[in-house]
Amino acid sequence: MDPSALSSDELQRFLTQEKEKAVVNEMVAKLTSACWDKCITGTPGSKFSSSESSCLSNCAQRYMDLSLIIMKRFQSMH
């Protein structure tokens, strides 16, 4: 997509979408880093142990729940 060919409204939508993508990518990176540090206790083999898988799943779910609560809180402040 060539941003220079967009109208002002289209450009604004494009920039908003790009910001949202960046936020999601940053959240995934933080989630991955935090949950990996918390749940992976050694050098992983070809697959995670059941306790590591369970920990990663629970960690990711808590992180997503907390992120949703924070986003709703910010939206209610505006």
Sequence and secondary structure as in RCSB ss.txt:
>XXXX:A:sequence
MDPSALSSDELQRFLTQEKEKAVVNEMVAKLTSACWDKCITGTPGSKFSSSESSCLSNCAQRYMDLSLIIMKRFQ
SMH
>XXXX:A:secstr
  GGGS HHHHHHHHHHHHHHHHHHHHHHHHHHHHHHHH  S   SS  HHHHHHHHHHHHHHHHHHHHHHHHHH
HH 
